[in-house]
């Protein structure tokens, strides 16, 4: 039976974006017989040492990564997303340098962001990139009906990452996912680009969704019962088993 590896996952170090504690994560991954798991906290590597140590102890391959915010000069208030994963030691050095630089030079309104030009030259060496799903620049273009812009964005990323760039698909019941999924599959087919499925994991069990929502509301300063509050997450963003991901 084929296994599955979660390549986009937020721990409690993503603050309002994650509820996962590292020791419990390793237990869940081992229980589901998954050979590896990625850490992709939002804009930081704070959990990296604990994640790496606990994964090694559990016999699970740790994949170090980050969910980066990419500065969009045309709309600085709306950065796009890009998931970066370390392929090797060179990639680890590149990733730590990018994250450090985002805090020192890239902060906008308190949010650390990276610039595309930082990845030029050898800046992307040893890194694998996932497109960011519907919140990446390609996804945003597809959902906006701008197919030409989506292709242009894809070409820019392919120049930086080559065959280490993947279009990222998700199906967690959130707005825009189905339209993005169909658009991405069509784009991948026409351009010969590989795709990868992620679940944008923010908590371990479906039952943890309400606790996660409460944490989000505290961060946003709104009431859990407020019918008008933004609801960017779904109860399906838990650590699905390989069988659930294949279903």
C-alpha positions, 0 to 999 in steps of 0.5 A, spaced: 500 500 500 502 506 498 503 511 503 503 519 503 507 524 506 504 531 509 508 536 506 504 542 509 503 543 516 503 548 521 505 547 529 503 551 534 509 556 532 504 558 527 501 562 532 494 563 530 495 558 524 496 552 528 494 547 534 499 542 532 504 540 538 510 536 536 510 530 540 503 529 539 505 530 531 510 524 531 505 519 535 500 521 530 505 520 524 508 513 526 501 511 528 498 512 521 505 509 518 507 515 514 515 515 513 516 522 513 512 529 515 514 536 513 514 542 518 512 548 514 510 554 519 508 560 517 514 565 516 518 561 521 523 556 523 522 556 531 520 549 532 525 546 527 530 543 532 524 540 536 521 537 530 528 534 527 530 531 534 523 528 535 522 525 528 529 522 529 527 519 535 521 516 532 524 514 526 520 518 522 524 522 516 523 530 518 522 535 512 524 542 514 520 547 510 517 554 511 510 557 508 513 563 506 509 570 504 512 573 498 511 580 497 507 583 491 509 590 489 503 591 486 499 590 492 504 590 498 498 588 503 496 582 500 502 577 499 502 571 496 504 564 499 510 559 497 512 553 500 519 552 501 522 545 503 529 543 504 532 538 499 539 537 502 544 541 506 544 546 501 537 547 501 537 548 509 542 553 508 538 557 503 532 556 507 535 559 514 538 565 510 531 567 507 527 566 513 533 570 517 533 576 511 525 576 511 525 578 519 531 583 518 529 586 511 522 584 509 517 585 514 511 589 512 506 591 517 509 586 522 509 580 517 516 577 514 516 577 507 521 574 502 522 578 495 523 573 489 529 576 487 532 573 493 531 566 490 535 568 483 542 566 482 543 560 487 538 563 492 533 557 490 539 551 490 537 545 494 530 548 495 523 544 493 517 549 492 510 548 492 506 553 489 502 555 495 495 553 492 489 558 491 493 563 495 499 563 491 500 567 485 498 562 480 492 560 484 490 568 485 491 569 477 487 562 476 481 564 480 481 571 478 480 569 470 487 571 468 490 565 465 496 569 461 498 571 468 498 564 471 502 562 465 507 567 466 508 566 474 509 559 473 514 560 468 518 565 473 518 560 478 520 554 473 526 559 471 528 559 479 526 552 481 526 547 474 523 540 476 523 542 483 517 546 482 510 543 484 503 546 483 499 544 490 492 542 490 488 542 496 481 539 497 479 541 504 472 544 503 474 552 503 472 557 498 475 557 491 479 550 492 475 546 487 476 552 481 483 552 483 484 544 483 481 544 476 485 550 473 491 547 476 490 540 473 489 543 466 495 548 467 499 542 469 497 538 463 498 543 458 505 545 461 508 538 463 508 541 471 508 536 476 502 536 482 502 535 489 496 534 494 497 537 501 492 538 506 494 545 509 494 541 516 493 546 522 491 541 527 491 533 528 484 531 529 477 533 526 475 534 533 480 539 534 477 544 529 473 548 534 479 549 539 483 551 533 477 556 531 477 559 538 485 560 538 484 564 531 478 568 534 483 570 540 488 572 535 483 576 531 480 579 537 473 577 535 467 572 538 467 565 536 459 566 535 460 572 531 456 570 524 460 575 520 467 573 522 472 571 517 472 563 516 478 561 512 479 554 515 475 548 515 474 542 519 478 538 514 485 541 515 487 535 520 492 530 519 488 525 515 491 518 514 494 516 507 487 512 506 483 519 507 488 523 502 487 517 497 479 517 498 
